[in-house]
Each structure stands twice: as C-alpha cells, then as structure tokens.
Amino acid sequence: MIGQVESYSDAKRYGFIRGDDGRKYYVSRGNIDKKRVPSGVLHPGSTVEFNTGEGNKVFNVKYL
C-alpha cells in the first residue's frame, strides 16, 4: 500500500501514516525497513510504501 507520513517522533520511535485507502496507520521504528531507510526515521509529508498488519499496524515501511 502507498501512503503519506502524517507524523513521526524519533524520540518516541513511532508515528502515523495515512494510507491511500484513507485509513490512519500506526508505525513503530522496528517496522521500518532499515535497508531502505537506514536512519530509521520517517519525515512527515513523505510518501512511503508499506504492508498492513493486525488492526492499524504496518510493517516493511520504506520511502518511494
């Protein structure tokens, strides 16, 4: 799925992504693809690709 980072706190190590389906998803630092985002930090406004998990959790988050 494609989405846009709404918010991300490096200090708290989590944030939220708005998916192209209109839903809001939770992302934690451990679910960011370290090969594609070595810093492990997402920047608000950035477009990302991700897989959905249980409920509103996502994994394998990477920049497009």
C-alpha positions as CSV (number, residue, x, y, z in Angstrom):
1,M,0.0,0.0,0.0
2,I,1.1,3.6,-0.6
3,G,0.6,6.4,2.0
4,Q,1.9,9.6,3.4
5,V,3.7,10.1,6.7
6,E,1.4,12.3,8.9
7,S,3.7,12.4,11.9
8,Y,6.7,10.6,13.4
9,S,8.6,11.2,16.6
10,D,12.2,10.0,16.6
11,A,12.3,10.4,20.4
12,K,9.2,8.3,20.9
13,R,10.0,6.0,18.0
14,Y,6.6,5.9,16.5
15,G,4.3,7.8,14.2
16,F,1.3,7.6,11.9
17,I,0.8,7.1,8.2
18,R,-2.4,8.0,6.2
19,G,-2.9,5.2,3.7
20,D,-4.2,5.7,0.2
21,D,-7.3,3.9,1.4
22,G,-8.0,6.9,3.8
23,R,-7.2,4.9,7.0
24,K,-4.7,6.1,9.6
25,Y,-2.0,3.5,10.4
26,Y,0.5,3.2,13.3
27,V,4.2,2.7,12.6
28,S,6.9,1.9,15.1
29,R,10.6,2.2,14.4
30,G,11.0,-1.6,14.5
31,N,8.7,-1.9,11.5
32,I,10.7,0.5,9.2
33,D,12.8,-1.3,6.6
34,K,16.3,-0.5,7.7
35,K,17.8,-1.4,4.3
36,R,15.6,1.3,2.6
37,V,15.5,3.8,5.5
38,P,18.9,3.4,7.2
39,S,18.2,6.2,9.7
40,G,15.0,4.5,10.9
41,V,13.4,8.0,10.9
42,L,10.3,8.9,8.8
43,H,9.7,12.5,7.8
44,P,6.2,14.0,7.8
45,G,4.9,14.6,4.3
46,S,7.0,11.9,2.8
47,T,5.4,9.2,0.6
48,V,6.0,5.6,1.7
49,E,5.1,2.1,0.7
50,F,4.1,-0.4,3.4
51,N,2.4,-3.7,4.2
52,T,-0.6,-3.8,6.6
53,G,-0.7,-6.0,9.6
54,E,-3.1,-6.6,12.5
55,G,-5.6,-3.7,13.0
56,N,-3.9,-0.5,12.1
57,K,-0.3,-1.6,12.4
58,V,2.1,-1.5,9.4
59,F,5.5,-3.2,8.6
60,N,8.2,-3.1,5.9
61,V,7.8,0.7,5.6
62,K,10.1,2.3,3.0
63,Y,10.3,5.6,1.1
64,L,9.2,5.7,-2.5
